[in-house]
């Protein structure tokens, strides 16, 4: 019987603690909800302030663009008036050419070579080929040598 009483008390105590725990968690949940609402309100106010600043910046940019287009139109009109008022003759054809019209164009192309052979080219023989007196010339001399080169000059003869 005593054990039964202990069991009943334990069950009653467990039920009481559950409702107390539920009540406490409800209060905590309500606090968390209030904090979330406060954060939402703060973010909403920040977003609205940023949207206002963006709108003001867009309006200022549109105003500046319109002013720039208006100024550009005025400049174009002034330039057209100056061009119409100018009565200077067109420049001569000789001065219309490039600044280098009387300077010659000179081009130099050099093809050089450096050769360093492990064998002496004068005594080297090539196997599989008939002996030739110009065989040593096939490799060319050791060291630096100048190969095909080209010099080109062009200029206007007459203006």
ABEGO torsion letter per residue (X at the ends): XAAAAAAAAAAAAAAAAAAAAAAAAAAAAAAAAAAAAAAAAAAAAAAAAAAAAAAAAAAAAAAAAAAAAAAAAAAAAAAAAAAAABABBBBBAAAABBAAAABBBBBBBBBBBBBBBABBAAABBBBGBBBBAAAAAAAEBBEBBBBBBBBBBBBBABX
